Amino acid sequence: MVALGTTSRRMVVALAAWWCRCLLAVPCQANVMPGEWVVQAAYVDSDHSSTDLQRRHLVQHNGRNISVTHSTLQMLFEAATNQAEDAVRNVDTNCLLRVERTAPARICVTSLATSATKQQPKCADAALGWEAVRDSALGTNGLKHGMLCRIASPPMRAIPTKAAPSVAVVSFVTSADYLFANWHSFLNKVSYCERTGRGFYLLLGKPTSTSMLNDRPKLLRDSPASPRCEVTEPSNTINIYKTLALLALFRASPNLIGAMYMDADTWFADGSDGANNASISTPEAYFALEPSAHLFGNQNCYNKKQRGSPELVAMNSGLLFFRKSAWSRGFLSMWWSMRCGNRDQMALFHLLLLCMSAATDGRFVIDDRHMYDYYALRQYAVHKIRADYALIAASSGSRWRGDADFPFSGQALEPIALAPQILLLPSAAVRVSPQSVVPGLRSDADQHAATFVCHTKESGKKPDRMRRCTLDRICLQHGGSDRCNVTILEGDH
C-alpha cells in the first residue's frame, strides 16, 4: 500500500465526495482523519449536487442547532439597535443633491445645516474627465464622509393616485464616479420620483471608518443564539451601509410610512409606468399586499432552468421595502451588527432564518454549520424554507402562503409570508381583485410581462433575463416617452 501525504489524503477525500455527489447524486460519508479539513458548510441532499468543494473560504465547524423564541429575537433587536446608534449618527442627513446637467453629468451637493449656510456647493462634473471626478470633493479620492442627501425636485405635481406618496426611494453609491457609472439608472429613479411626487434620497459616501465597518461585534455574549461571524475574509462589504441609510432616513423623516431601497444599477420599468392601472403601479401597492408585514423582498429573476437549483436565493438584497416601524429598526440594526464578510447577503440570509425561527417559537431549527460560507448558506436557506414550508405557512398567520409548487421549485409564483413581518414577493404579478393586478416586482415567469423594476447593469456584461429589461429601456418607455426626463433646477455652477 502506498502511504499518502496530508495533501494527497485531502484530495482523495474530496474526489470521493465529488464522485458520490455528482455521479451518484447521493451524499457520501468519507472517513476523515483527525485534524483534516472537513467541508461541513456545504449542504447536499439527493436532489442537489454541490459545487461548494470548489469554494475557497471554507472553515471547519462542529455546528450547533439554533432556534430562537420571539422574546430572544426581541432582545437581539434591542441590543443591535443600541449598538448601531453611533453608526447611524455618523450619517449626515442635512444635504441636498442637485442634478445640474444630465449630459455630460454634473451634480452639486449643498449642506442644509445652519452652520454651513456660507459654504460653497461641492460638485462633480463629468465634462472635466474621469480623473477630475475621482479627485473632486464628491469623488473617490475627495469624499471624506457619508451623506444621505435628498434629491432636489420641483414642487409636487399632480399625482395619479388617491393620496400623496408616503414611501420614499433610497439608493447608495460610494462616490460620484460610481454614480456616473450608473448615471442612466440614477436619472431613471430621479425622473420616477419627480413624476410621482415622492422623495428620493441618496447615500453618497461611506458613513463610518473602515475599522468600524470591519468590526464584528457580539450582540449577546451569553446567548447561544447570538450570531457569530467566522468567515476568513478580513473585511466586510460596503454594501452593508444600506442599513445605515435606511435607519438614518427613518430617524430624519417622521412622515414616511416606509422606504424602497434600490441598488445603484436598478431602475423603474414598464410596470411602473401606469400603462395598465396607475393606481396600483406604485411602491404603496406592494405595502398594501400585507398590512402587517414590515419587510418585502423578492428572489432573483425567475428561470425555469433553475428549478430546485442551488443557485437560487432566499431574498435579493438589492431591492427591498421596509415599513417604518420599531421592528424594521431592529431588523436593520441587527443586519448592520451581523455584518460578516464580502457579501451583505450572508447576514441577511442568517437573519431571515432567525426571524422564521422566532415566528415558530423555536420550532424552526437552524443548523449553523452552514453559516460560515456564502454559497453554502445561500443554498441552505432556500432548502430550509422549502423543507419547513408547511410550518412557516401555518405560523405566519397570513393569507399569503405561496404556490403549491414552491416546495419543489424553490421559486415563488405567489407571495409567501416567511414570518408575520416578512413577505416574499413572487416572480409573477399578484392579482388583488378581479380588476387589479400588481406587476411582478422585479421578475415574472412570463419574460414578456411587465415588471416594476429591472436590475440591469449599465456595463451590459450580464443582461437581465427579462425581455423588457434591456439597457435601451432604462430611459425609453413604450410609446417613446423618456423615463430619464428630469427637471434641471437652477443652482450655482
C-alpha positions as CSV (number, residue, x, y, z in Angstrom):
1,M,0.0,0.0,0.0
2,V,1.3,3.4,-0.9
3,A,1.4,5.9,2.0
4,L,-0.4,9.1,1.2
5,G,0.7,12.5,2.4
6,T,-1.7,15.0,4.0
7,T,-2.4,16.8,0.7
8,S,-2.9,13.6,-1.1
9,R,-5.3,12.3,1.5
10,R,-7.4,15.5,1.3
11,M,-7.5,15.2,-2.5
12,V,-8.8,11.6,-2.2
13,V,-11.5,12.6,0.3
14,A,-12.6,15.5,-1.9
15,L,-12.6,13.4,-5.1
16,A,-14.6,10.6,-3.4
17,A,-17.2,13.1,-2.1
18,W,-17.4,14.8,-5.5
19,W,-17.9,11.4,-7.2
20,C,-20.7,10.4,-4.9
21,R,-22.5,13.7,-5.3
22,C,-22.1,14.4,-8.9
23,L,-22.1,10.9,-10.4
24,L,-24.4,9.1,-8.0
25,A,-26.3,12.1,-6.9
26,V,-26.3,10.9,-3.2
27,P,-24.5,12.2,-0.2
28,C,-21.5,10.2,0.9
29,Q,-19.7,9.7,4.2
30,A,-15.9,9.7,4.0
31,N,-13.6,8.6,6.7
32,V,-11.6,11.7,7.6
33,M,-8.7,11.5,9.9
34,P,-8.4,13.8,12.9
35,G,-7.2,17.3,12.1
36,E,-8.4,17.1,8.5
37,W,-10.3,20.0,7.0
38,V,-14.0,19.0,6.6
39,V,-16.4,20.6,4.1
40,Q,-19.2,20.7,6.6
41,A,-20.5,24.0,5.5
42,A,-21.8,22.6,2.2
43,Y,-25.4,21.4,2.2
44,V,-26.0,18.4,0.0
45,D,-29.1,16.2,-0.5
46,S,-30.2,13.8,-3.1
47,D,-31.8,16.5,-5.2
48,H,-28.9,18.8,-5.4
49,S,-25.2,18.5,-6.3
50,S,-22.9,20.8,-4.5
51,T,-20.1,22.8,-6.1
52,D,-19.0,24.2,-2.8
53,L,-16.0,21.9,-2.7
54,Q,-14.6,24.3,-5.2
55,R,-15.1,27.3,-2.9
56,R,-12.1,28.7,-1.1
57,H,-13.3,30.2,2.2
58,L,-14.4,27.1,4.0
59,V,-13.9,26.6,7.7
60,Q,-14.2,23.6,9.9
61,H,-17.0,23.9,12.5
62,N,-18.6,21.5,14.9
63,G,-22.0,23.1,14.3
64,R,-25.0,23.9,16.6
65,N,-28.7,23.6,16.3
66,I,-30.0,27.1,16.8
67,S,-33.6,28.2,17.5
68,V,-34.9,31.4,18.9
69,T,-38.1,32.5,20.5
70,H,-39.8,35.8,19.8
71,S,-38.6,37.2,23.1
72,T,-35.0,36.2,22.4
73,L,-35.1,37.8,18.9
74,Q,-36.6,41.0,20.5
75,M,-33.6,41.1,22.9
76,L,-31.2,40.8,20.0
77,F,-33.1,43.5,18.1
78,E,-32.8,45.9,21.1
79,A,-29.1,45.1,21.6
80,A,-28.4,45.7,17.9
81,T,-30.4,49.0,17.9
82,N,-28.3,50.3,20.8
83,Q,-25.1,49.1,19.2
84,A,-25.9,50.7,15.8
85,E,-26.7,54.1,17.3
86,D,-23.3,55.7,16.9
87,A,-23.0,54.5,13.3
88,V,-26.4,55.9,12.4
89,R,-25.4,59.3,14.0
90,N,-22.5,59.4,11.6
91,V,-24.8,59.7,8.6
92,D,-25.2,63.4,7.6
93,T,-28.8,63.9,6.6
94,N,-28.5,67.7,6.2
95,C,-27.7,67.9,2.5
96,L,-29.4,68.5,-0.8
97,L,-28.2,67.0,-4.1
98,R,-29.0,68.8,-7.3
99,V,-28.8,67.4,-10.8
100,E,-27.4,70.4,-12.7
101,R,-26.8,68.7,-16.1
102,T,-27.7,65.3,-17.5
103,A,-25.2,65.1,-20.4
104,P,-22.4,65.2,-19.5
105,A,-23.3,64.5,-15.9
106,R,-23.0,67.2,-13.3
107,I,-24.2,67.1,-9.7
108,C,-23.7,69.5,-6.8
109,V,-24.3,68.9,-3.1
110,T,-25.3,71.7,-0.7
111,S,-25.3,71.4,3.1
112,L,-28.6,72.4,4.8
113,A,-27.0,72.6,8.2
114,T,-27.4,76.1,9.8
115,S,-23.6,76.3,10.4
116,A,-22.9,75.7,6.7
117,T,-25.0,78.4,5.1
118,K,-22.0,80.2,3.6
119,Q,-20.2,77.1,2.3
120,Q,-19.9,76.7,-1.5
121,P,-21.7,73.6,-3.0
122,K,-19.5,70.6,-3.6
123,C,-19.7,69.5,-7.3
124,A,-18.6,66.7,-9.6
125,D,-18.6,67.3,-13.4
126,A,-18.1,64.5,-15.9
127,A,-17.2,67.1,-18.6
128,L,-13.9,67.6,-16.8
129,G,-12.9,64.0,-17.2
130,W,-12.8,60.8,-15.1
131,E,-9.8,61.7,-13.1
132,A,-11.2,65.1,-12.2
133,V,-14.4,63.4,-11.0
134,R,-12.4,61.0,-8.8
135,D,-10.4,63.8,-7.3
136,S,-13.4,66.1,-6.8
137,A,-14.9,66.7,-3.4
138,L,-17.6,64.1,-4.2
139,G,-15.2,61.6,-5.8
140,T,-13.5,58.5,-4.5
141,N,-10.3,60.5,-3.6
142,G,-12.1,63.5,-2.2
143,L,-15.2,62.4,-0.3
144,K,-14.4,62.2,3.4
145,H,-17.7,61.1,4.9
146,G,-21.1,59.7,4.1
147,M,-24.1,62.0,3.3
148,L,-27.7,61.0,3.0
149,C,-28.9,63.7,0.5
150,R,-32.4,64.4,-0.6
151,I,-32.5,64.8,-4.4
152,A,-33.8,68.2,-5.3
153,S,-37.1,68.2,-7.2
154,P,-39.6,70.8,-8.4
155,P,-42.8,71.5,-6.5
156,M,-45.0,68.4,-6.3
157,R,-47.1,67.8,-9.4
158,A,-50.5,66.3,-9.7
159,I,-50.2,62.7,-8.5
160,P,-52.1,59.9,-10.3
161,T,-53.0,58.3,-7.0
162,K,-55.7,59.0,-4.4
163,A,-53.1,60.2,-1.8
164,A,-49.7,61.7,-1.8
165,P,-46.9,59.1,-1.8
166,S,-45.7,58.1,1.7
167,V,-42.9,55.8,0.6
168,A,-39.5,57.2,-0.3
169,V,-36.9,55.7,-2.6
170,V,-33.3,55.2,-1.2
171,S,-30.1,54.3,-3.0
172,F,-26.4,54.1,-2.2
173,V,-23.2,54.9,-4.0
174,T,-19.7,55.3,-2.6
175,S,-18.7,58.3,-4.8
176,A,-19.7,60.5,-7.7
177,D,-17.6,58.4,-10.1
178,Y,-19.6,55.3,-9.1
179,L,-22.8,57.3,-9.5
180,F,-21.8,58.4,-13.0
181,A,-21.0,54.8,-13.9
182,N,-24.7,54.1,-13.2
183,W,-25.9,57.5,-14.4
184,H,-28.9,56.5,-16.5
185,S,-30.2,54.2,-13.8
186,F,-29.9,57.2,-11.4
187,L,-31.8,59.6,-13.7
188,N,-34.5,56.9,-14.2
189,K,-35.0,57.0,-10.4
190,V,-35.0,60.8,-10.2
191,S,-37.5,61.0,-13.0
192,Y,-39.8,58.4,-11.5
193,C,-39.8,60.1,-8.1
194,E,-40.3,63.5,-9.7
195,R,-43.3,62.2,-11.7
196,T,-44.9,60.6,-8.7
197,G,-44.1,63.3,-6.2
198,R,-42.1,61.1,-3.8
199,G,-38.9,61.7,-2.0
200,F,-35.6,60.3,-3.3
201,Y,-32.6,60.0,-1.1
202,L,-29.0,59.0,-2.0
203,L,-26.4,57.9,0.5
204,L,-23.2,59.3,-1.1
205,G,-20.0,58.0,0.5
206,K,-19.1,55.8,3.5
207,P,-20.6,56.9,6.8
208,T,-18.1,55.1,9.1
209,S,-14.4,54.5,9.4
210,T,-13.0,51.3,7.8
211,S,-12.2,49.9,11.2
212,M,-15.9,50.3,12.3
213,L,-17.1,48.7,9.0
214,N,-14.8,45.7,9.5
215,D,-15.7,45.2,13.2
216,R,-17.7,42.1,14.0
217,P,-19.4,42.9,17.3
218,K,-21.0,40.3,19.6
219,L,-24.7,41.1,20.4
220,L,-25.5,38.9,23.4
221,R,-22.4,37.2,24.8
222,D,-24.3,34.8,27.0
223,S,-26.8,33.7,24.3
224,P,-26.1,30.7,22.1
225,A,-28.4,32.2,19.6
226,S,-26.3,35.3,19.2
227,P,-24.9,35.4,15.7
228,R,-21.2,34.9,15.2
229,C,-19.1,35.6,12.2
230,E,-16.2,33.3,11.4
231,V,-15.6,33.7,7.7
232,T,-12.0,34.0,6.7
233,E,-12.3,37.3,4.7
234,P,-10.7,40.0,7.0
235,S,-13.0,42.8,5.7
236,N,-16.8,43.4,5.5
237,T,-18.6,44.7,2.4
238,I,-19.5,48.3,2.0
239,N,-22.9,47.2,0.7
240,I,-24.0,46.8,4.3
241,Y,-24.2,50.7,4.5
242,K,-27.6,50.5,3.0
243,T,-28.9,49.6,6.5
244,L,-27.5,52.8,7.9
245,A,-29.0,54.8,5.1
246,L,-32.5,53.4,5.9
247,L,-32.1,53.9,9.6
248,A,-30.9,57.5,9.2
249,L,-33.8,58.2,6.8
250,F,-36.4,56.8,9.2
251,R,-34.9,59.0,12.0
252,A,-34.9,62.1,9.9
253,S,-38.3,61.7,8.1
254,P,-41.2,61.3,10.6
255,N,-43.9,61.4,8.0
256,L,-42.9,58.4,5.9
257,I,-44.7,55.1,6.2
258,G,-41.7,53.3,4.6
259,A,-38.9,53.2,2.1
260,M,-38.0,51.4,-1.0
261,Y,-34.3,50.6,-1.2
262,M,-32.8,50.2,-4.7
263,D,-29.3,49.3,-5.7
264,A,-27.5,51.8,-7.9
265,D,-28.0,49.6,-11.0
266,T,-31.7,49.1,-10.6
267,W,-34.3,51.2,-12.4
268,F,-38.1,51.6,-12.8
269,A,-39.5,49.7,-15.8
270,D,-42.8,49.4,-17.7
271,G,-44.7,48.1,-14.6
272,S,-44.2,51.5,-13.0
273,D,-45.5,53.5,-16.0
274,G,-49.1,53.1,-15.1
275,A,-49.9,51.6,-18.5
276,N,-52.4,49.1,-17.1
277,N,-53.6,50.8,-13.9
278,A,-51.7,53.7,-12.4
279,S,-53.3,53.4,-9.0
280,I,-51.5,50.1,-8.2
281,S,-48.2,50.5,-10.1
282,T,-46.6,52.2,-7.0
283,P,-44.4,51.2,-4.0
284,E,-47.5,51.7,-1.9
285,A,-49.3,48.9,-3.8
286,Y,-46.7,46.4,-2.5
287,F,-47.0,47.6,1.1
288,A,-50.8,47.2,0.8
289,L,-50.5,43.5,-0.1
290,E,-49.8,42.7,3.6
291,P,-50.5,45.5,6.1
292,S,-48.9,43.5,8.9
293,A,-45.6,43.0,7.0
294,H,-42.6,45.2,7.6
295,L,-40.1,43.8,5.1
296,F,-40.9,43.0,1.5
297,G,-38.4,41.4,-0.8
298,N,-38.1,39.1,-3.8
299,Q,-35.8,36.4,-5.2
300,N,-33.7,36.8,-8.3
301,C,-35.2,36.6,-11.8
302,Y,-37.4,33.6,-12.5
303,N,-35.6,31.0,-14.6
304,K,-37.3,27.7,-15.3
305,K,-33.9,26.1,-15.9
306,Q,-33.1,26.7,-12.2
307,R,-35.9,24.7,-10.8
308,G,-34.6,23.4,-7.4
309,S,-31.2,24.8,-8.3
310,P,-28.5,25.5,-5.6
311,E,-28.1,28.9,-7.4
312,L,-31.5,30.2,-6.1
313,V,-31.5,32.8,-3.3
314,A,-34.0,33.3,-0.5
315,M,-34.1,37.1,-1.0
316,N,-32.3,39.6,-3.2
317,S,-30.7,42.3,-1.0
318,G,-30.6,44.9,-3.9
319,L,-34.4,45.7,-3.9
320,L,-36.2,45.8,-0.6
321,F,-39.2,47.6,1.0
322,F,-39.2,48.4,4.7
323,R,-42.1,49.8,6.6
324,K,-41.1,52.4,9.1
325,S,-41.5,50.7,12.5
326,A,-39.7,49.5,15.6
327,W,-39.4,46.0,14.0
328,S,-37.7,47.4,10.9
329,R,-35.3,49.4,13.0
330,G,-34.5,46.3,15.0
331,F,-34.0,44.2,11.8
332,L,-31.9,46.8,10.0
333,S,-29.8,47.4,13.2
334,M,-29.2,43.7,13.6
335,W,-28.4,43.3,9.9
336,W,-25.7,46.0,10.3
337,S,-24.4,44.4,13.5
338,M,-24.2,41.0,11.9
339,R,-22.0,42.3,9.0
340,C,-19.8,39.4,8.0
341,G,-17.5,39.1,5.0
342,N,-17.6,40.4,1.5
343,R,-21.4,39.9,0.9
344,D,-24.2,41.6,2.7
345,Q,-26.4,38.6,1.9
346,M,-24.6,36.5,4.4
347,A,-26.1,38.4,7.3
348,L,-29.4,38.9,5.6
349,F,-30.0,35.1,5.0
350,H,-28.9,34.3,8.5
351,L,-31.2,37.0,9.9
352,L,-34.2,35.8,7.8
353,L,-33.7,32.3,9.3
354,L,-33.6,33.7,12.8
355,C,-36.9,35.6,12.2
356,M,-38.6,32.4,10.9
357,S,-37.4,30.5,13.9
358,A,-38.8,33.2,16.2
359,A,-42.1,33.2,14.3
360,T,-42.5,29.5,15.1
361,D,-41.4,30.0,18.7
362,G,-38.3,28.0,18.1
363,R,-39.7,25.0,16.2
364,F,-37.9,26.2,13.1
365,V,-34.4,24.9,13.9
366,I,-31.3,26.2,12.1
367,D,-28.2,24.1,11.6
368,D,-25.5,26.7,11.9
369,R,-22.8,24.7,10.2
370,H,-24.0,26.4,7.1
371,M,-23.5,29.9,8.4
372,Y,-19.8,30.3,7.5
373,D,-19.7,30.2,3.8
374,Y,-21.8,32.4,1.4
375,Y,-22.5,29.6,-1.1
376,A,-23.4,27.0,1.5
377,L,-25.7,29.5,3.4
378,R,-27.4,30.6,0.2
379,Q,-28.2,27.0,-0.7
380,Y,-29.2,26.0,2.8
381,A,-31.5,29.0,3.3
382,V,-33.7,28.1,0.3
383,H,-33.6,24.4,1.2
384,K,-34.7,25.1,4.8
385,I,-37.6,27.3,3.6
386,R,-38.7,24.6,1.2
387,A,-38.3,21.8,3.8
388,D,-40.2,23.6,6.5
389,Y,-42.7,25.3,4.2
390,A,-45.8,24.0,5.9
391,L,-44.5,25.1,9.4
392,I,-43.7,28.5,8.1
393,A,-47.0,29.0,6.3
394,A,-49.0,27.8,9.4
395,S,-47.1,30.1,11.7
396,S,-47.2,33.3,9.7
397,G,-50.9,34.0,10.2
398,S,-51.0,35.4,6.6
399,R,-53.3,34.6,3.7
400,W,-50.2,34.6,1.5
401,R,-48.9,31.0,1.7
402,G,-47.3,30.7,-1.7
403,D,-47.9,28.3,-4.6
404,A,-48.1,24.6,-4.3
405,D,-45.1,24.1,-6.4
406,F,-42.7,26.2,-4.3
407,P,-41.5,23.3,-2.1
408,F,-40.3,21.6,-5.2
409,S,-39.2,24.5,-7.4
410,G,-37.8,26.9,-4.8
411,Q,-39.1,29.8,-6.9
412,A,-42.2,31.7,-5.6
413,L,-45.0,32.3,-8.0
414,E,-47.3,33.7,-5.3
415,P,-46.5,35.7,-2.2
416,I,-45.1,33.8,0.8
417,A,-45.2,35.2,4.3
418,L,-41.9,33.9,5.7
419,A,-42.9,35.3,9.1
420,P,-45.7,37.7,10.2
421,Q,-43.4,40.6,9.4
422,I,-41.8,39.3,6.2
423,L,-43.4,38.9,2.8
424,L,-41.5,37.3,-0.1
425,L,-42.9,38.7,-3.3
426,P,-43.2,36.3,-6.3
427,S,-41.7,36.2,-9.8
428,A,-45.2,36.9,-11.1
429,A,-47.9,39.5,-11.0
430,V,-50.2,39.4,-7.9
431,R,-54.0,39.7,-8.5
432,V,-55.5,41.7,-5.7
433,S,-59.0,41.9,-7.2
434,P,-60.8,40.9,-10.4
435,Q,-59.8,44.3,-11.9
436,S,-56.5,45.0,-10.2
437,V,-53.1,43.3,-10.7
438,V,-49.8,44.4,-9.1
439,P,-47.0,43.7,-11.5
440,G,-44.1,41.4,-10.6
441,L,-41.6,43.4,-8.5
442,R,-38.5,42.5,-10.4
443,S,-39.3,39.4,-12.4
444,D,-42.0,37.4,-14.0
445,A,-42.2,33.8,-15.1
446,D,-43.5,35.3,-18.3
447,Q,-40.5,37.1,-19.8
448,H,-42.8,39.4,-21.8
449,A,-44.8,40.5,-18.8
450,A,-44.4,44.0,-17.3
451,T,-42.1,44.3,-14.3
452,F,-42.0,47.1,-11.8
453,V,-38.2,47.3,-11.5
454,C,-35.3,46.0,-13.6
455,H,-31.8,45.1,-12.3
456,T,-29.6,45.5,-15.4
457,K,-26.0,46.7,-15.1
458,E,-25.2,49.6,-17.5
459,S,-22.0,47.8,-18.4
460,G,-24.2,45.3,-20.2
461,K,-21.9,42.4,-19.2
462,K,-24.7,40.4,-17.6
463,P,-28.1,41.3,-19.1
464,D,-31.3,40.6,-17.2
465,R,-33.3,37.6,-18.3
466,M,-36.5,39.7,-18.5
467,R,-37.0,40.7,-22.1
468,R,-38.2,44.1,-21.1
469,C,-35.1,44.8,-19.0
470,T,-32.7,45.5,-21.8
471,L,-30.4,48.5,-21.4
472,D,-32.2,50.6,-24.1
473,R,-35.3,50.5,-21.9
474,I,-33.7,52.4,-18.9
475,C,-34.7,55.7,-20.4
476,L,-37.2,54.8,-23.1
477,Q,-40.8,53.9,-22.4
478,H,-43.1,52.2,-24.9
479,G,-44.6,55.0,-26.9
480,G,-41.3,56.9,-27.0
481,S,-41.6,59.0,-23.7
482,D,-38.5,59.4,-21.7
483,R,-38.1,57.6,-18.3
484,C,-35.0,59.7,-17.6
485,N,-36.5,63.1,-18.2
486,V,-35.7,65.3,-15.1
487,T,-36.2,69.0,-14.4
488,I,-32.9,70.9,-14.2
489,L,-33.2,73.3,-11.3
490,E,-31.2,76.5,-11.1
491,G,-28.0,76.2,-9.0
492,D,-24.6,77.5,-8.6
493,H,-22.2,76.5,-11.3
